[in-house]
C-alpha cells in the first residue's frame, strides 16, 4: 500500500513535470514504468513499495533538461526534494537516488540494489512501436537537417545496438518477463531487414 500523502504529492507536483519531456519520456511512459515496477516489486520479499513508487516516478524527470545525462539530473532532483525526504531515512534516500541513476540500460554496470534492478527492468520496452516513435522524435529534434533516409537508418542502427542480438539492453532485465522476451524476438525479426524496417518505421510514425 502506497502512502496516500506521498502519492498525492507525486501525482500533483511530480507527474506534471513530465509534460516538459518528449513523447517517449512523458507521463504515459512513467505510468507504464510505475505499473511494471510495482508488479516486479510484488515478487520481492520485504520490499518497500513506497521507495519503488518514488524511484519509478522520478526516474526520467530530468530528461528535458539533459537527455544524455538524464539519469544523473533526475537523481539530483530526487535528492533535493525536501517533501520526499520527510518519508524516508538517509539510507533509503541514498538507495533511491542510486536506483534512479542505475536505471539506464546503456550503463555498463549492474544496478547497485534490488530497487535499481526493479526500475531498470520496468523501463524496458515491450511495445516495438515505442522505440520506433522515440528514435524518430529524438532525431527530428536533435538533427533537424538530417534527411528522412538518414533518420531511418540511424534509428535502425540504434535499435539494433540496443535490442538486437548483441544489444546492450538485452541483459538489463532482472525479472522474468515474457512480454520483453516477445519484444526482443520481434525486433530481431525485422530490424536486420532494411526495407522491412523502413516500411514499419514509416507506418508507425505516420510518414507518407
Rosetta constraint file for C-alpha pairs under 8 A:
AtomPair CA 1 CA 49 HARMONIC 7.02 0.50
AtomPair CA 1 CA 50 HARMONIC 7.81 0.50
AtomPair CA 2 CA 6 HARMONIC 7.54 0.50
AtomPair CA 2 CA 7 HARMONIC 6.71 0.50
AtomPair CA 2 CA 49 HARMONIC 6.43 0.50
AtomPair CA 2 CA 50 HARMONIC 5.43 0.50
AtomPair CA 2 CA 53 HARMONIC 7.53 0.50
AtomPair CA 3 CA 7 HARMONIC 6.17 0.50
AtomPair CA 3 CA 50 HARMONIC 6.68 0.50
AtomPair CA 4 CA 8 HARMONIC 6.08 0.50
AtomPair CA 5 CA 9 HARMONIC 6.16 0.50
AtomPair CA 6 CA 10 HARMONIC 6.28 0.50
AtomPair CA 6 CA 84 HARMONIC 7.43 0.50
AtomPair CA 6 CA 87 HARMONIC 7.96 0.50
AtomPair CA 7 CA 11 HARMONIC 6.11 0.50
AtomPair CA 8 CA 12 HARMONIC 6.04 0.50
AtomPair CA 9 CA 13 HARMONIC 5.65 0.50
AtomPair CA 9 CA 14 HARMONIC 7.23 0.50
AtomPair CA 10 CA 14 HARMONIC 4.71 0.50
AtomPair CA 10 CA 15 HARMONIC 6.18 0.50
AtomPair CA 10 CA 54 HARMONIC 7.86 0.50
AtomPair CA 10 CA 57 HARMONIC 7.32 0.50
AtomPair CA 11 CA 15 HARMONIC 5.18 0.50
AtomPair CA 11 CA 16 HARMONIC 7.52 0.50
AtomPair CA 12 CA 16 HARMONIC 6.78 0.50
AtomPair CA 13 CA 17 HARMONIC 7.29 0.50
AtomPair CA 14 CA 18 HARMONIC 7.50 0.50
AtomPair CA 14 CA 57 HARMONIC 7.43 0.50
AtomPair CA 14 CA 58 HARMONIC 7.47 0.50
AtomPair CA 14 CA 61 HARMONIC 7.83 0.50
AtomPair CA 15 CA 19 HARMONIC 7.93 0.50
AtomPair CA 15 CA 27 HARMONIC 6.40 0.50
AtomPair CA 15 CA 57 HARMONIC 7.40 0.50
AtomPair CA 16 CA 27 HARMONIC 7.77 0.50
AtomPair CA 17 CA 21 HARMONIC 7.80 0.50
AtomPair CA 17 CA 61 HARMONIC 6.76 0.50
AtomPair CA 18 CA 25 HARMONIC 7.30 0.50
AtomPair CA 18 CA 26 HARMONIC 5.00 0.50
AtomPair CA 18 CA 27 HARMONIC 5.43 0.50
AtomPair CA 18 CA 61 HARMONIC 6.25 0.50
AtomPair CA 19 CA 26 HARMONIC 6.13 0.50
AtomPair CA 19 CA 27 HARMONIC 6.98 0.50
AtomPair CA 20 CA 26 HARMONIC 7.72 0.50
AtomPair CA 20 CA 64 HARMONIC 6.10 0.50
AtomPair CA 21 CA 25 HARMONIC 5.77 0.50
AtomPair CA 21 CA 26 HARMONIC 5.49 0.50
AtomPair CA 21 CA 61 HARMONIC 7.86 0.50
AtomPair CA 21 CA 63 HARMONIC 6.16 0.50
AtomPair CA 21 CA 64 HARMONIC 4.86 0.50
AtomPair CA 22 CA 26 HARMONIC 6.09 0.50
AtomPair CA 22 CA 64 HARMONIC 7.19 0.50
AtomPair CA 22 CA 137 HARMONIC 7.66 0.50
AtomPair CA 23 CA 134 HARMONIC 7.16 0.50
AtomPair CA 23 CA 137 HARMONIC 7.68 0.50
AtomPair CA 24 CA 29 HARMONIC 6.68 0.50
AtomPair CA 24 CA 130 HARMONIC 7.05 0.50
AtomPair CA 24 CA 131 HARMONIC 7.89 0.50
AtomPair CA 24 CA 133 HARMONIC 7.32 0.50
AtomPair CA 24 CA 134 HARMONIC 5.15 0.50
AtomPair CA 25 CA 29 HARMONIC 5.53 0.50
AtomPair CA 25 CA 30 HARMONIC 7.09 0.50
AtomPair CA 25 CA 60 HARMONIC 6.69 0.50
AtomPair CA 25 CA 63 HARMONIC 7.34 0.50
AtomPair CA 26 CA 30 HARMONIC 6.53 0.50
AtomPair CA 27 CA 31 HARMONIC 6.15 0.50
AtomPair CA 28 CA 32 HARMONIC 6.23 0.50
AtomPair CA 29 CA 33 HARMONIC 6.23 0.50
AtomPair CA 30 CA 34 HARMONIC 5.92 0.50
AtomPair CA 30 CA 56 HARMONIC 6.91 0.50
AtomPair CA 30 CA 57 HARMONIC 6.27 0.50
AtomPair CA 30 CA 60 HARMONIC 7.71 0.50
AtomPair CA 31 CA 35 HARMONIC 6.04 0.50
AtomPair CA 31 CA 57 HARMONIC 7.93 0.50
AtomPair CA 32 CA 36 HARMONIC 6.33 0.50
AtomPair CA 32 CA 122 HARMONIC 8.00 0.50
AtomPair CA 33 CA 37 HARMONIC 5.86 0.50
AtomPair CA 33 CA 56 HARMONIC 6.26 0.50
AtomPair CA 33 CA 119 HARMONIC 7.15 0.50
AtomPair CA 33 CA 122 HARMONIC 5.12 0.50
AtomPair CA 33 CA 123 HARMONIC 5.40 0.50
AtomPair CA 34 CA 38 HARMONIC 6.25 0.50
AtomPair CA 34 CA 53 HARMONIC 6.58 0.50
AtomPair CA 34 CA 56 HARMONIC 5.22 0.50
AtomPair CA 34 CA 57 HARMONIC 6.66 0.50
AtomPair CA 34 CA 122 HARMONIC 7.51 0.50
AtomPair CA 35 CA 39 HARMONIC 6.28 0.50
AtomPair CA 36 CA 40 HARMONIC 6.17 0.50
AtomPair CA 36 CA 122 HARMONIC 5.04 0.50
AtomPair CA 37 CA 41 HARMONIC 5.95 0.50
AtomPair CA 37 CA 52 HARMONIC 6.76 0.50
AtomPair CA 37 CA 53 HARMONIC 7.67 0.50
AtomPair CA 37 CA 56 HARMONIC 6.84 0.50
AtomPair CA 37 CA 118 HARMONIC 5.73 0.50
AtomPair CA 37 CA 119 HARMONIC 5.70 0.50
AtomPair CA 37 CA 121 HARMONIC 7.74 0.50
AtomPair CA 37 CA 122 HARMONIC 5.19 0.50
AtomPair CA 38 CA 42 HARMONIC 6.06 0.50
AtomPair CA 38 CA 49 HARMONIC 7.15 0.50
AtomPair CA 38 CA 52 HARMONIC 6.84 0.50
AtomPair CA 38 CA 53 HARMONIC 7.23 0.50
AtomPair CA 39 CA 43 HARMONIC 7.28 0.50
AtomPair CA 40 CA 44 HARMONIC 7.32 0.50
AtomPair CA 40 CA 118 HARMONIC 6.36 0.50
AtomPair CA 40 CA 122 HARMONIC 7.63 0.50
AtomPair CA 40 CA 175 HARMONIC 6.94 0.50
AtomPair CA 41 CA 47 HARMONIC 6.59 0.50
AtomPair CA 41 CA 49 HARMONIC 7.23 0.50
AtomPair CA 41 CA 52 HARMONIC 7.36 0.50
AtomPair CA 41 CA 118 HARMONIC 6.62 0.50
AtomPair CA 42 CA 47 HARMONIC 7.69 0.50
AtomPair CA 48 CA 52 HARMONIC 6.54 0.50
AtomPair CA 49 CA 53 HARMONIC 6.06 0.50
AtomPair CA 50 CA 54 HARMONIC 6.27 0.50
AtomPair CA 51 CA 55 HARMONIC 6.15 0.50
AtomPair CA 51 CA 92 HARMONIC 7.61 0.50
AtomPair CA 51 CA 96 HARMONIC 6.65 0.50
AtomPair CA 51 CA 115 HARMONIC 7.94 0.50
AtomPair CA 52 CA 56 HARMONIC 6.22 0.50
AtomPair CA 52 CA 115 HARMONIC 6.57 0.50
AtomPair CA 52 CA 118 HARMONIC 7.88 0.50
AtomPair CA 52 CA 119 HARMONIC 7.73 0.50
AtomPair CA 53 CA 57 HARMONIC 6.13 0.50
AtomPair CA 54 CA 58 HARMONIC 6.18 0.50
AtomPair CA 54 CA 96 HARMONIC 7.71 0.50
AtomPair CA 55 CA 59 HARMONIC 5.82 0.50
AtomPair CA 55 CA 96 HARMONIC 5.84 0.50
AtomPair CA 55 CA 97 HARMONIC 7.67 0.50
AtomPair CA 55 CA 99 HARMONIC 6.84 0.50
AtomPair CA 55 CA 100 HARMONIC 6.01 0.50
AtomPair CA 55 CA 115 HARMONIC 7.94 0.50
AtomPair CA 55 CA 119 HARMONIC 7.18 0.50
AtomPair CA 56 CA 100 HARMONIC 7.81 0.50
AtomPair CA 56 CA 119 HARMONIC 6.07 0.50
AtomPair CA 57 CA 61 HARMONIC 7.79 0.50
AtomPair CA 58 CA 74 HARMONIC 6.35 0.50
AtomPair CA 58 CA 75 HARMONIC 7.55 0.50
AtomPair CA 58 CA 78 HARMONIC 6.59 0.50
AtomPair CA 58 CA 100 HARMONIC 7.22 0.50
AtomPair CA 59 CA 71 HARMONIC 6.67 0.50
AtomPair CA 59 CA 74 HARMONIC 5.93 0.50
AtomPair CA 59 CA 75 HARMONIC 7.19 0.50
AtomPair CA 59 CA 100 HARMONIC 5.00 0.50
AtomPair CA 59 CA 101 HARMONIC 7.77 0.50
AtomPair CA 59 CA 103 HARMONIC 7.38 0.50
AtomPair CA 60 CA 70 HARMONIC 6.55 0.50
AtomPair CA 60 CA 71 HARMONIC 6.68 0.50
AtomPair CA 60 CA 74 HARMONIC 5.99 0.50
AtomPair CA 61 CA 70 HARMONIC 7.74 0.50
AtomPair CA 61 CA 74 HARMONIC 5.33 0.50
AtomPair CA 61 CA 77 HARMONIC 7.88 0.50
AtomPair CA 62 CA 66 HARMONIC 6.57 0.50
AtomPair CA 62 CA 67 HARMONIC 7.52 0.50
AtomPair CA 62 CA 70 HARMONIC 5.19 0.50
AtomPair CA 62 CA 71 HARMONIC 7.27 0.50
AtomPair CA 62 CA 73 HARMONIC 5.26 0.50
AtomPair CA 62 CA 74 HARMONIC 4.51 0.50
AtomPair CA 62 CA 77 HARMONIC 7.48 0.50
AtomPair CA 63 CA 67 HARMONIC 4.65 0.50
AtomPair CA 63 CA 68 HARMONIC 7.95 0.50
AtomPair CA 63 CA 69 HARMONIC 7.81 0.50
AtomPair CA 63 CA 70 HARMONIC 4.70 0.50
AtomPair CA 63 CA 71 HARMONIC 7.71 0.50
AtomPair CA 63 CA 73 HARMONIC 7.70 0.50
AtomPair CA 63 CA 74 HARMONIC 7.36 0.50
AtomPair CA 64 CA 70 HARMONIC 7.85 0.50
AtomPair CA 65 CA 70 HARMONIC 7.24 0.50
AtomPair CA 65 CA 73 HARMONIC 7.62 0.50
AtomPair CA 66 CA 70 HARMONIC 5.28 0.50
AtomPair CA 66 CA 73 HARMONIC 7.19 0.50
AtomPair CA 69 CA 73 HARMONIC 6.43 0.50
AtomPair CA 70 CA 74 HARMONIC 5.79 0.50
AtomPair CA 71 CA 75 HARMONIC 6.14 0.50
AtomPair CA 71 CA 100 HARMONIC 6.10 0.50
AtomPair CA 71 CA 101 HARMONIC 4.72 0.50
AtomPair CA 71 CA 102 HARMONIC 7.48 0.50
AtomPair CA 71 CA 103 HARMONIC 7.33 0.50
AtomPair CA 71 CA 104 HARMONIC 6.77 0.50
AtomPair CA 72 CA 76 HARMONIC 6.33 0.50
AtomPair CA 72 CA 100 HARMONIC 7.72 0.50
AtomPair CA 72 CA 101 HARMONIC 5.53 0.50
AtomPair CA 73 CA 77 HARMONIC 6.38 0.50
AtomPair CA 74 CA 78 HARMONIC 6.38 0.50
AtomPair CA 74 CA 100 HARMONIC 6.95 0.50
AtomPair CA 74 CA 101 HARMONIC 7.65 0.50
AtomPair CA 75 CA 79 HARMONIC 6.07 0.50
AtomPair CA 75 CA 97 HARMONIC 5.02 0.50
AtomPair CA 75 CA 98 HARMONIC 7.22 0.50
AtomPair CA 75 CA 100 HARMONIC 5.49 0.50
AtomPair CA 75 CA 101 HARMONIC 5.95 0.50
AtomPair CA 76 CA 80 HARMONIC 6.23 0.50
AtomPair CA 76 CA 97 HARMONIC 7.44 0.50
AtomPair CA 77 CA 81 HARMONIC 6.37 0.50
AtomPair CA 78 CA 84 HARMONIC 7.72 0.50
AtomPair CA 78 CA 97 HARMONIC 6.62 0.50
AtomPair CA 79 CA 93 HARMONIC 7.08 0.50
AtomPair CA 79 CA 97 HARMONIC 6.23 0.50
AtomPair CA 81 CA 85 HARMONIC 6.45 0.50
AtomPair CA 82 CA 86 HARMONIC 6.71 0.50
AtomPair CA 83 CA 87 HARMONIC 7.67 0.50
AtomPair CA 84 CA 88 HARMONIC 7.12 0.50
AtomPair CA 85 CA 89 HARMONIC 7.36 0.50
AtomPair CA 85 CA 90 HARMONIC 7.95 0.50
AtomPair CA 85 CA 93 HARMONIC 7.07 0.50
AtomPair CA 88 CA 92 HARMONIC 5.75 0.50
AtomPair CA 88 CA 93 HARMONIC 6.20 0.50
AtomPair CA 89 CA 93 HARMONIC 6.18 0.50
AtomPair CA 90 CA 94 HARMONIC 6.16 0.50
AtomPair CA 91 CA 95 HARMONIC 6.29 0.50
AtomPair CA 92 CA 96 HARMONIC 6.22 0.50
AtomPair CA 93 CA 97 HARMONIC 6.09 0.50
AtomPair CA 94 CA 98 HARMONIC 6.16 0.50
AtomPair CA 95 CA 99 HARMONIC 6.07 0.50
AtomPair CA 95 CA 113 HARMONIC 7.19 0.50
AtomPair CA 95 CA 115 HARMONIC 7.49 0.50
AtomPair CA 96 CA 100 HARMONIC 6.33 0.50
AtomPair CA 96 CA 115 HARMONIC 7.22 0.50
AtomPair CA 96 CA 116 HARMONIC 7.83 0.50
AtomPair CA 97 CA 101 HARMONIC 6.53 0.50
AtomPair CA 98 CA 102 HARMONIC 6.05 0.50
AtomPair CA 98 CA 112 HARMONIC 7.22 0.50
AtomPair CA 98 CA 116 HARMONIC 7.15 0.50
AtomPair CA 99 CA 103 HARMONIC 6.16 0.50
AtomPair CA 99 CA 111 HARMONIC 6.87 0.50
AtomPair CA 99 CA 112 HARMONIC 7.20 0.50
AtomPair CA 99 CA 113 HARMONIC 6.98 0.50
AtomPair CA 99 CA 115 HARMONIC 5.82 0.50
AtomPair CA 99 CA 116 HARMONIC 3.89 0.50
AtomPair CA 99 CA 117 HARMONIC 7.66 0.50
AtomPair CA 99 CA 119 HARMONIC 7.32 0.50
AtomPair CA 100 CA 116 HARMONIC 6.79 0.50
AtomPair CA 100 CA 119 HARMONIC 7.72 0.50
AtomPair CA 102 CA 107 HARMONIC 7.25 0.50
AtomPair CA 102 CA 110 HARMONIC 7.64 0.50
AtomPair CA 102 CA 111 HARMONIC 5.06 0.50
AtomPair CA 102 CA 112 HARMONIC 7.20 0.50
AtomPair CA 102 CA 116 HARMONIC 5.61 0.50
AtomPair CA 102 CA 117 HARMONIC 7.90 0.50
AtomPair CA 102 CA 120 HARMONIC 7.08 0.50
AtomPair CA 103 CA 111 HARMONIC 7.12 0.50
AtomPair CA 103 CA 116 HARMONIC 5.87 0.50
AtomPair CA 103 CA 117 HARMONIC 7.24 0.50
AtomPair CA 103 CA 119 HARMONIC 5.80 0.50
AtomPair CA 103 CA 120 HARMONIC 4.11 0.50
AtomPair CA 103 CA 121 HARMONIC 7.91 0.50
AtomPair CA 103 CA 123 HARMONIC 7.37 0.50
AtomPair CA 104 CA 120 HARMONIC 6.42 0.50
AtomPair CA 105 CA 120 HARMONIC 6.91 0.50
AtomPair CA 105 CA 168 HARMONIC 6.94 0.50
AtomPair CA 105 CA 169 HARMONIC 5.26 0.50
AtomPair CA 105 CA 172 HARMONIC 6.18 0.50
AtomPair CA 106 CA 168 HARMONIC 6.34 0.50
AtomPair CA 106 CA 169 HARMONIC 6.83 0.50
AtomPair CA 110 CA 117 HARMONIC 7.83 0.50
AtomPair CA 110 CA 172 HARMONIC 7.95 0.50
AtomPair CA 111 CA 116 HARMONIC 4.99 0.50
AtomPair CA 111 CA 117 HARMONIC 5.55 0.50
AtomPair CA 111 CA 120 HARMONIC 7.82 0.50
AtomPair CA 112 CA 116 HARMONIC 6.36 0.50
AtomPair CA 112 CA 117 HARMONIC 7.82 0.50
AtomPair CA 113 CA 117 HARMONIC 6.48 0.50
AtomPair CA 114 CA 118 HARMONIC 6.12 0.50
AtomPair CA 115 CA 119 HARMONIC 6.48 0.50
AtomPair CA 116 CA 120 HARMONIC 5.96 0.50
AtomPair CA 117 CA 121 HARMONIC 5.98 0.50
AtomPair CA 117 CA 173 HARMONIC 7.65 0.50
AtomPair CA 117 CA 174 HARMONIC 6.07 0.50
AtomPair CA 118 CA 122 HARMONIC 6.08 0.50
AtomPair CA 118 CA 174 HARMONIC 7.29 0.50
AtomPair CA 118 CA 175 HARMONIC 7.90 0.50
AtomPair CA 119 CA 123 HARMONIC 5.95 0.50
AtomPair CA 120 CA 124 HARMONIC 6.92 0.50
AtomPair CA 120 CA 172 HARMONIC 6.82 0.50
AtomPair CA 120 CA 173 HARMONIC 7.16 0.50
AtomPair CA 121 CA 172 HARMONIC 6.39 0.50
AtomPair CA 121 CA 173 HARMONIC 4.72 0.50
AtomPair CA 121 CA 174 HARMONIC 5.95 0.50
AtomPair CA 121 CA 175 HARMONIC 6.86 0.50
AtomPair CA 124 CA 169 HARMONIC 7.87 0.50
AtomPair CA 124 CA 173 HARMONIC 7.62 0.50
AtomPair CA 124 CA 180 HARMONIC 7.30 0.50
AtomPair CA 125 CA 130 HARMONIC 7.05 0.50
AtomPair CA 125 CA 131 HARMONIC 7.51 0.50
AtomPair CA 125 CA 180 HARMONIC 6.88 0.50
AtomPair CA 125 CA 183 HARMONIC 7.53 0.50
AtomPair CA 126 CA 179 HARMONIC 5.72 0.50
AtomPair CA 126 CA 180 HARMONIC 4.99 0.50
AtomPair CA 126 CA 182 HARMONIC 7.67 0.50
AtomPair CA 126 CA 183 HARMONIC 5.20 0.50
AtomPair CA 127 CA 131 HARMONIC 7.90 0.50
AtomPair CA 127 CA 183 HARMONIC 6.44 0.50
AtomPair CA 128 CA 132 HARMONIC 6.65 0.50
AtomPair CA 128 CA 183 HARMONIC 6.47 0.50
AtomPair CA 128 CA 186 HARMONIC 7.49 0.50
AtomPair CA 128 CA 187 HARMONIC 7.04 0.50
AtomPair CA 129 CA 133 HARMONIC 6.13 0.50
AtomPair CA 129 CA 204 HARMONIC 6.36 0.50
AtomPair CA 130 CA 134 HARMONIC 6.03 0.50
AtomPair CA 131 CA 135 HARMONIC 5.86 0.50
AtomPair CA 131 CA 159 HARMONIC 7.28 0.50
AtomPair CA 132 CA 136 HARMONIC 6.38 0.50
AtomPair CA 132 CA 155 HARMONIC 7.43 0.50
AtomPair CA 132 CA 201 HARMONIC 6.10 0.50
AtomPair CA 132 CA 204 HARMONIC 7.04 0.50
AtomPair CA 132 CA 205 HARMONIC 7.58 0.50
AtomPair CA 133 CA 137 HARMONIC 6.20 0.50
AtomPair CA 133 CA 201 HARMONIC 7.98 0.50
AtomPair CA 133 CA 204 HARMONIC 6.94 0.50
AtomPair CA 133 CA 205 HARMONIC 6.11 0.50
AtomPair CA 134 CA 138 HARMONIC 5.97 0.50
AtomPair CA 135 CA 139 HARMONIC 6.14 0.50
AtomPair CA 135 CA 155 HARMONIC 5.43 0.50
AtomPair CA 135 CA 158 HARMONIC 7.98 0.50
AtomPair CA 136 CA 140 HARMONIC 6.10 0.50
AtomPair CA 136 CA 151 HARMONIC 6.85 0.50
AtomPair CA 136 CA 152 HARMONIC 7.61 0.50
AtomPair CA 136 CA 155 HARMONIC 6.93 0.50
AtomPair CA 136 CA 205 HARMONIC 7.54 0.50
AtomPair CA 137 CA 141 HARMONIC 6.15 0.50
AtomPair CA 138 CA 142 HARMONIC 6.07 0.50
AtomPair CA 139 CA 143 HARMONIC 5.11 0.50
AtomPair CA 139 CA 144 HARMONIC 7.13 0.50
AtomPair CA 139 CA 146 HARMONIC 7.94 0.50
AtomPair CA 139 CA 151 HARMONIC 6.40 0.50
AtomPair CA 140 CA 144 HARMONIC 5.19 0.50
AtomPair CA 140 CA 146 HARMONIC 7.76 0.50
AtomPair CA 140 CA 151 HARMONIC 7.81 0.50
AtomPair CA 146 CA 150 HARMONIC 6.03 0.50
AtomPair CA 146 CA 151 HARMONIC 6.40 0.50
AtomPair CA 147 CA 151 HARMONIC 6.27 0.50
AtomPair CA 148 CA 152 HARMONIC 6.18 0.50
AtomPair CA 149 CA 153 HARMONIC 6.21 0.50
AtomPair CA 150 CA 154 HARMONIC 6.00 0.50
AtomPair CA 151 CA 155 HARMONIC 5.95 0.50
AtomPair CA 152 CA 156 HARMONIC 6.12 0.50
AtomPair CA 152 CA 198 HARMONIC 6.55 0.50
AtomPair CA 152 CA 201 HARMONIC 7.20 0.50
AtomPair CA 153 CA 157 HARMONIC 6.19 0.50
AtomPair CA 153 CA 194 HARMONIC 7.98 0.50
AtomPair CA 154 CA 158 HARMONIC 6.15 0.50
AtomPair CA 155 CA 159 HARMONIC 6.22 0.50
AtomPair CA 156 CA 160 HARMONIC 6.21 0.50
AtomPair CA 156 CA 191 HARMONIC 6.43 0.50
AtomPair CA 156 CA 194 HARMONIC 7.97 0.50
AtomPair CA 156 CA 197 HARMONIC 7.19 0.50
AtomPair CA 157 CA 161 HARMONIC 6.04 0.50
AtomPair CA 158 CA 162 HARMONIC 6.12 0.50
AtomPair CA 159 CA 163 HARMONIC 5.67 0.50
AtomPair CA 159 CA 164 HARMONIC 6.88 0.50
AtomPair CA 159 CA 187 HARMONIC 8.00 0.50
AtomPair CA 159 CA 191 HARMONIC 7.53 0.50
AtomPair CA 160 CA 164 HARMONIC 4.21 0.50
AtomPair CA 160 CA 165 HARMONIC 7.54 0.50
AtomPair CA 160 CA 167 HARMONIC 6.44 0.50
AtomPair CA 160 CA 187 HARMONIC 7.85 0.50
AtomPair CA 160 CA 191 HARMONIC 6.54 0.50
AtomPair CA 160 CA 192 HARMONIC 7.61 0.50
AtomPair CA 161 CA 166 HARMONIC 7.08 0.50
AtomPair CA 161 CA 167 HARMONIC 4.85 0.50
AtomPair CA 161 CA 168 HARMONIC 6.70 0.50
AtomPair CA 162 CA 166 HARMONIC 7.90 0.50
AtomPair CA 162 CA 167 HARMONIC 4.28 0.50
AtomPair CA 162 CA 168 HARMONIC 5.10 0.50
AtomPair CA 162 CA 169 HARMONIC 5.31 0.50
AtomPair CA 162 CA 170 HARMONIC 7.35 0.50
AtomPair CA 163 CA 167 HARMONIC 4.51 0.50
AtomPair CA 163 CA 168 HARMONIC 6.84 0.50
AtomPair CA 163 CA 169 HARMONIC 5.84 0.50
AtomPair CA 163 CA 170 HARMONIC 5.86 0.50
AtomPair CA 163 CA 184 HARMONIC 6.37 0.50
AtomPair CA 163 CA 187 HARMONIC 6.92 0.50
AtomPair CA 163 CA 188 HARMONIC 7.90 0.50
AtomPair CA 164 CA 170 HARMONIC 7.76 0.50
AtomPair CA 164 CA 184 HARMONIC 7.31 0.50
AtomPair CA 164 CA 187 HARMONIC 6.77 0.50
AtomPair CA 164 CA 188 HARMONIC 5.87 0.50
AtomPair CA 164 CA 191 HARMONIC 7.78 0.50
AtomPair CA 165 CA 188 HARMONIC 7.04 0.50
AtomPair CA 166 CA 170 HARMONIC 7.49 0.50
AtomPair CA 168 CA 172 HARMONIC 7.60 0.50
AtomPair CA 169 CA 173 HARMONIC 7.78 0.50
AtomPair CA 170 CA 184 HARMONIC 7.78 0.50
AtomPair CA 177 CA 181 HARMONIC 6.54 0.50
AtomPair CA 178 CA 182 HARMONIC 6.21 0.50
AtomPair CA 179 CA 183 HARMONIC 6.21 0.50
AtomPair CA 180 CA 184 HARMONIC 6.26 0.50
AtomPair CA 181 CA 185 HARMONIC 6.40 0.50
AtomPair CA 182 CA 186 HARMONIC 6.24 0.50
AtomPair CA 183 CA 187 HARMONIC 6.29 0.50
AtomPair CA 184 CA 188 HARMONIC 6.20 0.50
AtomPair CA 185 CA 189 HARMONIC 6.17 0.50
AtomPair CA 186 CA 190 HARMONIC 6.84 0.50
AtomPair CA 187 CA 191 HARMONIC 5.60 0.50
AtomPair CA 188 CA 192 HARMONIC 6.90 0.50
AtomPair CA 190 CA 194 HARMONIC 7.95 0.50
AtomPair CA 190 CA 196 HARMONIC 6.01 0.50
AtomPair CA 190 CA 197 HARMONIC 5.88 0.50
AtomPair CA 191 CA 196 HARMONIC 7.48 0.50
AtomPair CA 191 CA 197 HARMONIC 5.48 0.50
AtomPair CA 192 CA 197 HARMONIC 7.59 0.50
AtomPair CA 193 CA 197 HARMONIC 5.99 0.50
AtomPair CA 194 CA 198 HARMONIC 6.03 0.50
AtomPair CA 195 CA 199 HARMONIC 6.21 0.50
AtomPair CA 196 CA 200 HARMONIC 6.33 0.50
AtomPair CA 197 CA 201 HARMONIC 5.95 0.50
AtomPair CA 198 CA 202 HARMONIC 6.17 0.50
AtomPair CA 199 CA 203 HARMONIC 6.25 0.50
AtomPair CA 200 CA 204 HARMONIC 6.08 0.50
AtomPair CA 201 CA 205 HARMONIC 6.21 0.50
AtomPair CA 202 CA 206 HARMONIC 5.85 0.50
AtomPair CA 202 CA 207 HARMONIC 4.90 0.50
AtomPair CA 202 CA 208 HARMONIC 7.05 0.50
AtomPair CA 203 CA 207 HARMONIC 6.44 0.50
